[in-house]
Amino acid sequence: MDAQEFIEKHSFYPLHKTHLKTEKSFKFFEKGLVCYEETSRAFVVAGDPVCKNKTDIPKVLDQFVEWAKAQDKLVCGYYFSKYVADKSKSLVPYYAGVTLGSDLTKFKLAGGESKEIRRSLNYGQRRELNFVELSRSDYFELFFELKNLESKWFKNKSTFKKIKFLLSSIKLDNKKVSDRHFVVRDKKNRIIAYISLDKFKEPKKQFSFYVDHMFQDPKQYRLALDFLIAKIIVQLKQEGHKYLDLGFCPFHKVKPKSLIEGGLYLSSHINYLYNSKGVYKYKNKFSNYNKPGFLLIDPEYSKLKQCFALGQVTFQ
């Protein structure tokens, strides 16, 4: 069984499918696999390992650390769940931010918690915006139009380098295409916003979705993307799914209690590097739950070297 088959069969973690699109390496063990990238001195792990059983996840991570040390490599990584952060015997956890999303089983369109979603829906309706789900064939037919829209979006971003470790651009490769695709069209039938989703299974076999790509025309309809997110939440709720995971918000409420956390805290105040407060504020409008995410560091190696390795794989 190759990595793609194993991930699709056993993963119940949002980001695993995106690792197939971001040039990760995969190391198999008897009870699971680890997704990682290599630098000259380190193996940087991309979140929880993929395992058939949840209880094996921290054990497989510890096996990976032993394997790496035999090759004179240090191990660090981020986007780990609290469960793995608490259970790993080899690595030390540091709180690094939160994942935000919508628990669709608790979502109700009425009430104070959903006022931003109602406002977004009203915005789109007043401007006669059209919400459309694309088929897979539609996606391939419209790919270059979507690619142009994505380029406009990234050119408008202020980040001096593109974040790449957990993110990818849209692809034509059939194996790297997201599971579902949604767009907003304006009155002239132009695509002005796009979101793609990858599905993952919860341990109880209920489907959930993770936002893989999300962008809009920066010069058209400022809240078109808000309208699109709101429409997707309503549709997934109607379809009976469990979660819409909106992704990780790094540095949120990090306290400078240590050297590592001090670096994360400092990063949270450098908007030119990454506007963490803006990202959190935006995603939080559509969220009714949050889950902490953790950075894991090997205590036997230099923290500075590990931070450098993390920076190498995060930015290009």
Residue pairs with C-beta under 8 A, 6 or more apart in sequence:
1 9
3 20
3 26
3 28
3 33
3 35
4 20
4 175
6 28
6 33
6 50
7 16
7 17
7 19
7 20
7 33
7 50
8 17
10 32
10 50
10 51
10 52
11 17
11 50
11 200
11 201
12 54
12 200
12 201
12 202
12 203
13 47
13 48
13 50
13 81
13 200
14 99
14 198
14 200
14 208
14 210
14 245
15 46
15 47
15 79
15 166
15 210
16 35
16 47
16 50
16 200
17 198
17 200
17 210
17 212
18 166
18 167
18 168
18 198
18 210
18 212
19 26
19 35
19 46
20 175
20 176
21 168
21 171
21 176
21 212
22 46
22 164
22 165
22 166
22 167
22 168
23 37
24 35
24 36
24 37
24 46
25 35
25 36
25 37
25 38
26 33
26 34
26 35
26 36
27 33
27 34
27 36
27 64
27 67
29 60
29 63
29 64
31 51
31 52
31 53
31 56
31 59
31 60
32 49
32 50
32 51
32 52
32 56
32 57
32 60
33 49
33 50
33 60
34 45
34 49
34 50
34 60
34 61
34 64
35 45
35 46
35 47
35 49
35 50
36 43
36 44
36 45
36 46
36 64
36 77
37 43
37 44
37 46
37 165
37 313
38 44
38 73
39 309
39 312
39 313
41 73
41 74
41 305
41 309
42 73
42 74
42 75
42 76
42 305
42 306
42 309
43 64
43 68
43 73
43 74
43 75
44 75
44 76
44 77
44 165
44 309
44 310
44 312
44 313
45 61
45 64
45 75
45 76
45 77
45 296
46 77
46 79
46 165
46 166
47 77
47 78
47 79
47 80
47 81
48 57
48 61
48 80
48 81
48 83
48 84
49 57
49 60
49 61
49 64
49 84
51 57
51 60
54 83
54 203
57 83
57 84
57 87
58 83
58 84
58 87
58 88
58 89
61 84
61 88
61 90
61 91
62 88
62 89
62 90
64 75
65 75
65 90
65 91
65 298
66 90
68 74
68 75
69 75
74 298
74 300
74 301
74 305
74 306
74 309
75 90
75 91
75 296
75 298
76 91
76 295
76 296
76 297
76 298
76 306
76 309
76 310
77 295
77 296
77 310
78 96
78 293
78 294
78 295
78 296
78 310
79 96
79 166
79 248
79 293
80 88
80 93
80 293
80 294
80 295
80 296
81 291
81 293
81 294
82 291
82 292
82 294
84 294
84 296
85 93
85 294
85 296
86 93
88 296
90 298
91 296
91 297
91 298
91 299
92 296
92 297
92 298
92 299
93 294
93 295
93 296
94 258
94 260
94 261
94 264
94 294
94 295
94 296
94 297
95 254
95 255
95 261
95 292
95 293
95 294
95 295
96 250
96 251
96 254
96 264
96 293
96 294
96 295
97 248
97 249
97 250
97 251
97 252
97 254
97 276
97 292
97 293
98 248
98 249
98 252
98 253
98 280
98 290
98 291
98 292
98 293
99 245
99 246
99 247
99 248
99 249
99 290
99 291
99 292
99 293
100 246
100 247
100 249
100 280
100 283
100 284
100 286
100 287
100 289
100 290
101 243
101 244
101 245
101 246
101 247
101 287
101 289
101 290
102 233
102 243
102 244
102 246
102 286
102 287
102 288
102 289
103 242
103 243
103 288
103 289
104 233
104 236
104 237
104 241
104 242
104 243
104 244
105 242
106 288
106 289
107 114
107 233
107 237
107 288
108 114
109 117
109 118
109 234
113 288
116 226
116 230
116 285
116 286
117 230
117 233
117 234
117 285
117 286
118 230
119 226
120 223
120 226
120 227
120 229
120 230
121 227
121 230
121 231
121 234
123 223
123 226
123 227
124 131
124 184
124 223
124 224
124 227
124 230
124 231
127 186
127 187
127 221
128 186
128 187
129 184
129 185
129 186
129 187
129 192
129 221
129 224
129 227
130 184
130 185
130 186
130 189
131 182
131 183
131 184
131 227
131 228
131 231
132 182
132 183
132 184
132 185
133 180
133 181
133 182
133 235
134 142
134 181
134 182
134 183
136 177
136 181
138 181
139 146
139 177
139 181
140 172
142 183
142 191
143 170
143 172
145 191
146 170
146 183
146 191
146 194
147 169
147 170
149 191
149 192
149 194
149 215
149 216
149 217
150 169
150 170
150 194
150 213
150 215
152 217
152 218
152 219
153 215
153 216
153 217
153 218
154 162
154 215
156 218
158 271
158 272
158 275
159 272
159 273
159 274
159 275
160 272
160 273
161 315
161 316
162 315
162 316
163 274
163 314
163 315
164 313
164 314
164 315
164 316
165 313
165 314
166 248
168 176
168 212
168 213
169 213
170 178
170 196
170 213
171 177
178 196
178 197
178 198
178 212
178 213
179 196
179 197
179 198
179 199
179 209
180 196
180 197
180 199
180 209
181 194
181 195
181 196
181 197
182 194
182 195
182 196
182 197
182 228
182 231
182 232
183 191
183 193
183 194
183 195
183 228
184 191
184 192
184 193
184 194
184 216
184 221
184 224
184 225
184 227
184 228
184 231
185 191
185 192
186 192
186 220
186 221
186 224
190 217
190 220
192 216
192 217
192 220
192 221
192 224
193 215
193 216
193 217
193 221
193 224
193 225
193 227
193 228
194 213
194 214
194 215
194 216
194 228
195 211
195 213
195 214
195 225
195 228
195 229
195 232
196 211
196 212
196 213
196 214
197 209
197 210
197 211
197 212
197 232
197 244
198 209
198 210
198 212
199 207
199 208
199 209
199 210
200 207
200 208
200 209
200 210
201 207
201 208
202 208
202 242
202 243
206 241
206 242
207 241
207 242
208 241
208 242
208 243
208 244
208 245
209 236
209 241
209 243
209 244
209 245
210 245
210 247
211 244
211 245
211 246
211 247
214 225
214 229
215 225
216 224
216 225
216 228
217 224
226 285
226 286
229 246
229 286
230 286
232 244
233 244
233 286
236 244
243 289
246 283
246 286
246 287
247 283
248 293
249 276
249 279
249 280
249 283
250 264
250 267
250 268
250 274
250 276
250 293
251 264
251 265
251 267
251 268
251 274
251 276
252 268
252 276
252 277
252 280
254 261
254 264
254 265
254 268
255 261
255 265
256 262
256 265
256 266
259 303
260 295
260 297
260 303
260 307
263 307
264 295
267 273
267 274
267 276
268 276
268 277
271 277
271 278
295 310
297 303
297 306
298 306
